[in-house]
């Protein structure tokens, strides 16, 4: 239905889908494929403005949960960066400025959905149910880490919550996400879907093409989310692609492609929910570009002031901060006040510090665990090596 | 209780960091996570928050000093009631002193076991196939003298040992032989060195430490190396040499020297050469230029700051004579004296050391015959000045004794063609051979 067919005074709930008022942000979904891929869906604007009707469909509890999820990312990131500088962990990658994209998208998932992260989506995992203690154990690489300290920090995984480990290799995971979703389809659609993430740099990789092509052809229940934070380490978006938007690339593969303000948590949630529900219904894949900005360095080993104009970063940090925007929305709704937000932050920081202290106290994985998991039953050679290693003098 | 903070590897595989600034001073109280110090590594400049609350007792590395990763950077006194040191479980032994992610630490032991001790525990390098062979032949791997690269035991070593086993009494083999000891010494040779050595050479015993001295490669030496490497691998150098007859210049300078002495100035040939170079640069602007690789533009400079490469107290230094086109010869002589004295005393200002547009490398009386100077990147040209010597020369159709001098110029062929370079040097030659011409263009 086109906008012209739905006058503002038309009765609501005329049988099927609700008709949106003329000024509703949700009219975005009625646009042509090109309009959706080139446009930008947003509910709460950068200045904090929103339409009362649009936000009626957002439950208070959900909004507060999303805010808490975003706050968790910010507080954990802040602590872990300090720990890295103090030499207590070896590496960290924060998601500063991208909390809305990370958490808003995860908020649209059901518990049985699968999540395949790129690299900055640990916060999505935490929202999806990955216990924070497990995440911290992985960063410390201690004996409580399910991967026994063998992965680089910040690469958690959690079988219990269908959170797949990231690989660090750019874009391989997009194919994994599509493959997992194809498996879901082969098993018969059971109302589940898989979300797979990538960065703007990932869309230049051959794996992006392969994954999108399979998604278009096989129509699996997958939602592919590109967090366009405009920097692939030191490569700016302008050198990344000549495409007008990243979303529009999906159209060439016959995949519905959407584009939303990645710093507007509610817009991210709604756009992902639209795609996730479509996938669960068996109506095929969606490609989503979330426009955001990497306010932080790429990782604890990076110094962006050496290659970009940090006055632009300051603009995103101070005027487009996703947490501030969400807090502005919550206070405007009367769901949270500034004192309440501060109390939440203090309590969360306290909890995070306690969990860190507990995980820092867990010893390293045992030396002999090096030999585990190579073969189902160790060979004589591994046995011999383990014995020889353990017999060495370590004083 | 005092807590020693060891500089951690704050990037991936960083080995040292320079102290940019201290945000606390000795004696200051410091809170947990309070920003303490700014450290610059080759990857990033980062602020390190204090891992402890307490009082700064001792700062071990001052601003500008390089702290190796793993060294104690600062000592913090903690209140005696604090129990964080032991309860946090944060063990300093874990601070990696080796690059931990990109480069696994050497798998060989750090020290050789003393000769004669039981070596059943020492780690032997061998491939699984060799281990299988040793197992089949009943050969104890740790008794075999390795000949492979990195001290690896090869199949041949195992076979040789097995053959020896059948003809030698076992009693002899259990005692370590000199060959055994030598093999083990080789195993602990520095990893880097053994990586570079081809397999054939690796069986050679390493040079005794008494015959070599190892000097840390850092500071000014490292910066010089980095700059030279960048220049040599970026600019496509070509060098061109010209001989000139400077008999008249020698005479002129001898007369002017007395005048300079009245002003307390020491007049060398360098001011004349600088003036000639500036005149020629004005004629051939492509030599007073640089390449802006980010914008893909050639920057032609309308100012003439001449870099002067000279041996400083700690190594090569380039001091910068600014606005050489606007200075008189005496003025240049005075400025050269000041630059030299400041450099020797280590009190050069920043503008004395940066911003040159073309450089001159003068070896003074040492001089040499010719050189292939390395461009002071990103400039495009450097002039090497050689000694003036009296030599037989043909002058006005006769052989007579004249004062001759060579100039070597290296240019970046990406921006300057051979023709421009030759014409430039020709112009310099013309001016130096007949220095009165120089005054025609002077301001």
Interface residues (C-beta under 8 A of the other chain):
Chain A: X82 X84 X85 X86 X87 X88 X90 X91 X152 X297 X300 X301 X302 X303 X305 X306 X357 X360 X361 X362 X363 X364 X380 X381 X384 X388 X391 X392 X393
Chain B: X5 X6 X7 X8 X9 X10 X11 X12 X14 X33 X43 X44 X45 X46 X47 X48 X49 X50 X51 X87 X88 X89 X90 X94 X95 X96 X100 X101 X120 X121 X123 X128 X131 X132 X135
